[in-house]
Amino acid sequence: MSKDIKVVKSFPRKVKEIENLFITLSDGTRLAARIWLPVDAEKNPVPALLEYLPYRKRDGTITRDQLTHPYFAGHGYASVRVDMRGNGDSDGLMDDEYTRQEQEDCLEVIAWLARQKWCSGSVGMFGISWGGFNALQVAALRPPALKAIVSLCSTDDRYEDDVHYKGGTVINEMLGWAATMLAYSSRPPDPKIVGKGWKKMWMDRLKHEPFLAIDWLKHPHRDAYWKHGSVCEDWNRIQTPTLLIGGWNDAYSNAIPRMMRNLRVPRKAIIGPWAHKYPHFAVPGPRIGGLQEMLRWWDFYLKNINTGVTQDPDFRVYMMDSYKPGSFPDEIPGRWVSEAFWGHGTVDNRTWNLTAGGIAAKPGTEKDLRISSKQTCGFDGGEYCIIWLGPEFPGDQRDDDAQSITFDSPELAEDLEILGQPSIDLHFTSDKPVAHVAVRLCDVWPSGETTRITYHLQNLCMKDSRETPKPLEPGKRNRMKIKLDDIAWRVPKGHRLRVSISTSYFPMMWPLAEAPTLTVHAGPSTLSLPIRKAQKDEKPISFAPPESAEPLKQTEIREGFHKREKTVDPRTGEVRLEIIDDFGVQKVTSHGLEIGGVGRETYSIMPDDPLSARMETHWTETRKRGPWSVRTETKGRLTATRTHWVLWGEIVAYEGKKKVFSKEFNEEIERKLQ
């Protein structure tokens, strides 16, 4: 754990832990819960805080749970971590993410919490990623006991801003995440919790376990499948005070300004420089006292204590200073700023033309610029959602820019602070009925290094609709406004801005069956930037330093490692990227379980053949306690023909050295304008 996190060993309320308690639902299904609460809670009831996940409280999120839940309990809450149906030590089977069953189970859990002797009757809900999603989704169902939520690194729109599609393009995070869930869900329950029936539970789960990418690929457009669980379908359903927390280096930062603009309840936003992590142990730094901020929220809305949260600025965001590209910065320089309205008030939206001579104040003479990028463009794009199998920030953009159309500005005469959502008004013509673009806004250093500020991927067939896209008419001139990801970034004096446009961006974006040639009409195409004006007497924003409860006691049995290797075949030109995250093996002191995991991803492609694209995954998960030992090997592979996705997957399970289960997935799914 980072040295800048203060470990709190003594709390205002003494804490006791219930290692496991089963919550029985109306259909008889038992959900496994781990609970921390003040020892005197039955005499002095407290609000309950719920984190509800499929990621296994016993061995999946145990490290971060230990930092977080006892801290809340020590400050006068019952902090409850529940495994979803079909996961961890809970009964039942899981079909998909964010199902109606998942939500209805949660409603029962909230009602159960409110009825307990140790609960005051008020419940809060929080979580990051999946937990942040379902906090929003359950709030939209309006359970009476739910009084406030904190949603971290989540989204209001499952199609537009999740790990499946970006701008209607297929992103490889789709297979990456489906492969991760295949591995996670393949692990058995703990016999110490569920008893002798663990083996039957495990076999039932393995037989039923879905490969989630199959359904995701079968829904390539924004249909009812994606609208379910997307709270943007009806903002007014959420009537619960909402604290939104995210990071500029997370895949979900766009959702926060949208939700702040559209929710009609008390709501506040904190956006740091972080990737996909809780802010008290986030990377990159600087970290903040995220648990204290959550407590301020809970204390006001669940305990009626005036903590001043209503006087906080609506937005507290980290203005990142320019930094040179690298694989993983430890800390990003910058400062915290406050905003009342996103994109208004302190911000001027300024527009420049993308001309044959670069970024300019006037359109000049129109010129047609053509681009058909090599399929290898994008290997410095980094990871879509920076969690692991990396985590990888975008690298130096010069190699990718060399395979793109670029528009450069003159050297800046003064610092420029971008705060909001940049956009490109693209005038274009395609020679194929289907075309994609990757649009990047970059910061070019005087020494030549190029840092990606923000970007977007876009299926141009969706220029009019995400729900009913239409093929482009080859040779016909089109226009589309492409919104890049929201950002806060200071470009220093002497640097240049660059807009880069390519027709490929592998391995983040899957290539089209036929590589298009795109004509960008320079002159009428424009760049719009939200520029933050200099503020007189700007009040500094500060947070308490990061704190946590005592970390999990565990012993390292085997050290892990990370490997990222890009190779080019000198004979064929094939580019191959191999990523390995070996998480090592740790033994948890409290219950003796030895937990091991290794994740692997490989990508390969030929420079001039989009149909050569290939992605493969392989996860190994091990669990051991004394003579009891289990292992699962899960694999996935995605390739494509001109007309179909070809998806393969496999689960193989071992008890000791004996193979006890195997299962294959083989699917061919029609490609539809992708």
N, C-alpha and C positions, 0 to 999 in steps of 0.2 A: 504494500500500500504506500502511496506517495507520502513523503515526509511532511508535506504542507497540510495534511489532514489531521486535525486535532482529534484524538481518540478520547471520548468522554467515558469515564469509568464510574462516575457517580451521578445519579439523576435525582430530580425532585421527588419522584415516586419510585419505590422499590419494585423491581420487576420480577414476575415469575413467567415461566414458559410452559406451555402445554405442547409437548413434542408432536403429538398427533391426536386429533379428535375427528370423528366422522360426523358429518352433517348429512342426515338422511332426508332426501327429497321426497316429494309426494308420490313418485313412481317407485320408491324403494331404493333408488340408486344412492350410494353413499359417496360423498365427496370428502377427500382427505384435507384437513386443515391443520396448520401450525399456528399457534396463537401466543402472543406475548401481551401481558396486561399487568397493571399494577396489582400487587398482592392484596390490596384492600378494596379491589374494584366491586366486590359483591356488597360491601357496606357503603361504598362511595362510587356508584356507577359512573362509567365514562363513555364517551362516544366511541364507536368502532370505526376502524379504517380498514378497508378491504383492498387487497391486491389479488387478482383472479387471473391465473395463467395456465397454459398447457406445459410450461417449461420445467416442472418437477421441483417441488420445494425441498425434497430430500437430498438431491444431488445436482440439480440443474442450476437453480438460482441461489443455492444455499450460501455462497460467499457474499453476494450483495445483500441478500436478505438479512444476514447477520449484522451488516453495517447499518441497516435502515430500520427494521421493525422494532428492535429493542429500544432504539432512540425515541421513537414515537411513544412506545409504552411507558418509558421513563418520564415522559412529559404528560402523562395522564390520558392515554388512549389505549384501547384494546386493538392491537395491530394484528391483522389476520391475513394469512397467506394461504390461499385455497388452490388446489390442483383441479383443473377442469375435468369434466367427465372424459374417461378414456385415457387419462394421462397420470403419470406419477403413481400414487397409491390410491387413486380414486377408481370407483367402479365404472362400468360402461364402456362405450366405444365412441370414437370421434370420427366424424365424416369429412369435415372441411373447417376452414377458419370462419369465424364470425357468424355461425349458423343461428337460426332462431332458437334451436335447442340450447345452445350455449348461453344465449341471452336469457331465456326463461329460467334456466338453472340459476343464473346469477340473481334474478329477481327473488327466487326462493331463498338463496343464501342471505341476501340483504334483509329479508323479512325475518329469517331465523336469528340473525345477529341482533336485530332490534328487540327481539323478545327475551334475550338472555338477561339474567339477573344482574350481570356485571355491565350491562349496556344501558346507557341513558335513554336509548330510543333513537338517537341520531347516528347516522352512518355517513362516512365519507368514502370515496373510492379514488384510487390512484393507480398509476402504472405507466410504464414506458413501453413504446412500441405496441405489441398486442394488448398489453394492459392499458395503454393510453387509448387505443381504439375502442376497447370495450367499455371503458369509463364513459366515453362520449355516447356510445350506442345504448348503454343501459340508462344513462341520464335521459336520453330521448324517450325512453319508455316510462319515465316518471314514477319510479317506485316511491311511495310516500315517505319512507324513512331516509332516503338519500338527500342530504342537505347541501353537499358541496363536492366538487371533484377537482383533482389535479391530473391533467393529461400531458404526458411528456412524449415528444418525438412520435407524434401520431398524425393522422390525417382525417379530414372530413369527407374525402372523395377517394373511394377505394380503387377506382379505375385510373384517375389522373395522377395520383401521387402515392403510389405504393410500389411494391417490388415486382410488378407484373409488366406494366406498360408505361412508357413515358412518351407523352405526346402521340400516343397510338402506335409507337414502335415497340417491338418485342425487345425487352432488355434481358440480358443473360442472368441477371439477378433472379429472374423467374425460376429457372432451373436451379440456380444456386440455393435459393431459399426452400424450394420444394425438396431438394436433396437434403438440406439441413433438417427439415421437419421429418423426412423419411428416417433419418438417423435418430433424431430425438424420440420419435414415437415408437421406435423399435426396441427401446430399452424396457426391461421388465419392472414390475413393482418390487418393492423391497419386502422379502419374506419376513423381516422383523416386524413390519407393520401389518401386512395383509395375511400372514400366516401360511399354512400349507397350500392354500389355494393359489399361490403366486404363479405356479406353472400354467395352470389352466387359464388364468387371466392373461398371461403373456401370450399363449398360443392363440387365444381368441382375438387379441389385439392384432397380432401379426397377420392372421388370416383376413382380418377386416381392413387392415391399414391401407389407406389410399396413397397414391402418388399424386400430390395436389396439382402438379403442373398439367396433368391431363385436362382437368376441368378448366384451368386458366386459359390454356390454348384453345379450348373449344368456345371460348367467349372473347373473341378478339376485339369486339367493339363495346361501347358503353351501354350494355343492355340491363335488364332487370337483375341479372346475377350480381352485377357490380353496384347497382343502385341500392340493393339490400345492404344495410350497414353503413351506407354513406349518409352521414347526418346532414350534408348539404342539400339533400332532397327536401328537407323541411326544417329549416333552422329553428322555427318557433317551437318545435317539439322539446328542445332543451330549455328547461326553466331552472336549471341548477347553477349556482355561481361556479365559475370555471376559471381555474388558473392554468395557463398554457405555457409550457416550457419546452424549448428546443435549442438547436444549434445550427449555425450557418454551414457547418461541415456535415450535417445530417441530411438524409434524403427527403425529410419531411418538413423543411422550413417554410415552404410555400403556404402550407395549410394555416399557419398561425395568423398571418395578416388577413387571410380570407375569413377565418372564424371570428377574429376581432371585429371585422367590418360587418359581419352578418348576424352574430349572436345578439340577442336582445335581453341579456341577463348581465349581472355584474361579472366582468371578466377582465383579466389582466394577462400580460404577456412578458416573458423573459426569454431572450434569445442570446445565447453566448456564442463563443467561437467553436463550440464543441462538435464532436462527432456523436454517434448514437449511444450516449451514456447519460446516467444521472449526473447532475452538475456538481455534486460533492466529491465524485471521483472521476470526473470527465477528463477526456483527452481530446484535443490539446488544451493546455491551460490558457488563461488562469481559471482555476476552479472557484466556486463560490459556496457560501453556506446554504446549499439548496434545501437541506432538511429544515433549517430555521425558517426559510421562506415558506415552506409547506406548512410548518407549524403555525406561523402567523395566519395563514389562510384558514387552517382548521380551527384555531382558537377563536377567530372572529365568527365564522359561520356555524361552528358546531358547539361553541361554548359561550358565545355572546360576549367575548372579551374584546375590548377596543384595542386592537393591535395596530391600527393605522393603515390597514391594507387598502381601504377605500380611498385614502389620500395618495397612494402610490401612483406614479405615472402609468398610463395605460400600457405603454411600451417601455421596457428597459432593455436596450439592445447594445451589443458590443460592436463598436466601430473598429473593424480590423485594419491595422496598418499593413501596407504592402510587405510581403515577405517573399524571399526567393524560393522557387519551387524545390520541393524535397519530398521524400517518401512519407515522412511522418514527423512534423514539427512538434517539439515538446511543449512549446508555448508560443502563442501568436501575440505579437505586440498590438496595442490599441488602447481604447478607453471605453467606458460605459457612457451611453447617452440616453436621454429620455425623449419620448415623443408622445403627443396626444392623439395625433391622427396619422395613419400610415399613408405616405405619399402626398400629404397636404400640409399647409401651414408653414413648416420650416423647410419645405422642399420645393424647388423649381424643376419642372419637367422640361428639359431642353432637348431639342432635336437637331441632328446633323445628317447630312447626306452621305451615303456610301457611294463614292465616285471612283472613276478609274484612277484618280490621283490619291485616293485615300479617304479619310473621314474629313469632311469639309463643311463649311457653313452654307455653301450653295451647291445646287445639283450639277452645274456645269453641263458639258455635252454628254448625252446618254451614250453608254457603251455596253455592249454585250460581253460578259465574261463567262466562259464555260468551264465547268469542272466535272470530272468523273474520277473521284478519288480512288487510289489504290485501296484494296480491302484491308491493308495493314494500317491505314490511318486510324488512330485511336488507341494505340498501345501505351500511350502516356496519359490516357484519360483517367486512370485511377479506378477505384471501386465505386459503384453506384451508391451503396449504403455502407458506410465505413464502420464495420463491426469487427469482423475477423476475416480469415482468408485474405489477409492483409494485416492490419487495416492499411489501406493504400490511398494516400492523397494523390491528386494528379501531379504528374511530374512536369519537367520542362516541356513546354508546348511547341518548341521550335521544329521538332521532327514532324509532328502532326500538322503544324501550320504549313510546312513545305509541301504537303499533299492537299492543300486547301486554297480557296480564294481568300486573300487577306486584305483588309482595309486598315491602314494605320493613320493615326492622328499625328499632327506635329507634336514636338515636345511640349509638355504642359508648362505654361508660364507660372502657374501657381498650383497648390495642392487642390485636389478634387475629391470631394467626399460623395460617394454614391450610397444612397439609402432608399431602398425600395425595389421595384421590379423593372429592370431594363427591358426594352423590347426592340424588335427589328420589324420594320414594315418591308417585307420582302416582295419585290416584283420579280417574277421568275417564269421560265418556260421549261418544261420537261420533254425529253424525247421518248419517254416511256409512260405508260398509264399509272405506274406506281413509282413514287420517289420519296426518299427520306432526306432530311438534312440534319446535321449536327451544327449548331450555331454556338460559338463561344465568344465571350468578351474577355479579353486578356490584358494584362499589365506587363508592358515591355520595359525592361530595365535598360539603363544606358549601356550596361555591359553586355546586353543581348539576351540574358535569361528572360523567359516568358512565363508568367504565372497566370493560370486560369482564374479569373475572378468569379465568373458564373457562366451558365450554359443552359441549353435546352436541346432535346431531341424531338424531331417532329416528323410525323407521317403527313406528307402534303396532301394526301387524299382526304384528310380530315380538315381541310381549310374551312369548310362550312359546317361540319357536324362530326362529333365524336360517336354519335349513335348510328348514323347512316352515311358513312363515308362513300365517296364516289370516285371511280377512276378518273385520272386526269386525261384531258384530251391532248395527245402529243402535238407539240407545235403551237398550242394555244397559250397565250399570255395569261398569267394568273397573279394574284396578289394575296398575301396572307400576313397578318400581324402575329408574330411569334414572340410570346412572353418568355423571357428567361427567368431563372430562379431568383427569388428575392435575395437581397444581399445588403450588407453594410461594409463598405471597403473604401479606404483612403488611398488614392493614387498620388504619389508625391510629385512635386515640381521636378521637371526634367525627365520624367517617364513619358511613355506614349501609350495610348489606348490602341487596342487592335480588335477588330471583329474578324473572326475566322469562320468560314463556311465550307463544310465538306459533305459529301454524299454518303460517306461511311464513317463508322466510329466503333470498330470492333476492338476489343471484345465486349464493350459495354452494350452496344446495339447490334442486334442480329442483322446480317446483310440481306438485302432483297435477292430474289431469284435471278433478276437481271439487273446489272449495274446501270443506273440511268446516267445520262449526261444532263446536267442542270445548267441552264443559262440564267445567270443573275443579271438583271438589268440595272447596271450601275448608273447612278444619277438620281432616278426617282426612288430607289430603295433608301431607307433611312434608319438611323439609330436614335432611339430616345432614351435618355438617362434621367433618373430622379436625382438631382443634385441638392445636397443639403447645404443650406445657406449658413454662413457664419453666425453664431449666436452670441449676443452680448450678455455678459453676466450669466453664462450658463452654469447652472448648479451641478456640481459633480455628483455622480451616482456611485454609491458604494454598497457593498454587501458584507455581511459578517463572513469571517473566514470559514472554510469548510470544516465541518465536524462529522463524526460518525460514532456509532457504538463500537465496542471492541471487536476486532476482526475475528473471523472464524479460526478456531484452533485446528490446525491440520499439519500433517507431515508430508514433505515431498518425497515420494518414492522414486520417481523418475522425472528429470528435468525436461521441459518441452523446448521447442525451437520454432523459428519461422524461416521459411525459405521462399524466395521469389526469383525465378530464373527465366529470362527471355533468351531464346536461341533462334538463329536463322540458319536454315539448311543451305549451305553454299552451293549445292547442286540445283535444287529446285526453287529456292527462295521462300519456301514455307517458313512462316513465323510461328513459333510455339511459345506459349507462356505457361509455366508450371508454378503453382502456388501450394505450399504446404504449411498448415498450422498444426503443429503437434502441441497439444495442451499439456503433455506430460501425464503423470499419475500422482494423485494426492490422496492421502488417507485422512478421513475426517475423524478427529479425536473422539467426538461425542458418541458416534454410533459405529465406528470402525469400518465404514465402507470405503473401499479403494476405488477411486473414480478416474478413468482414463478416456481420452478422446483424441483422435487425429482426423483433421479435415483436409481434403486434397481437391484441387480444381486444376484442370488443364484446358487450354484453348489453343486451337491451331487453325491456320487459314493460309491459302495461297494468295499472293498479291493480286492476281487477275481472275480469280475464280470464286465468286461468292458462294457457289454451291459446295465448296470445299470446307466451309466453316464447320467446326466441330467443337463441342464442349463436353467434357467428361468430369464426373465427380466420384469421389470414393471416401466414405466416412467409416472409421472404425470406432466403436464404442465398447468399453470394457467396464465391468463391475465385479468386485471381488470382496468377500469377507470370509476369512478362514478357508474352509474347503469349498465354499460356494463360489462359483466363478461362471460368469456369462460373458458372451461377446457377440456383437452383431457387426456384420459387414454390409453396408448399403452402397449401391452404385447407381449412377444415372448417366445417360448420354443423350445429347440432342444433336441431330443433323437435320438436313432438309433437302427435299427435291424441289423442282420448280413448282410443284402443286401441293405438296404436303410436308408437314412437320413429321419427323420420325423420332419418336421418343421411346427410350428403353430404360428400364430400371430393374433393380434386383435387391432383395433382402435375403441374407443368409444368417441364421442364428445358431449359436453354439452354446451348449451347457458343458462346461469343462472343455474337453477336446472333441466332444461328440456333436455332430451337426444334428440339430433337432427341428429345423424348419428352413424352407427355401421357397421363394416366390419370385416370379418375373412379371414385369409389365412390358407390353409391346403395343404401341399405338401409332397409327398413322392418322393425322388430323389435317383436314383441309386448310391450306393457307388462304386467307381472305384479305387481299389488298395489303399484305405484309410480307 
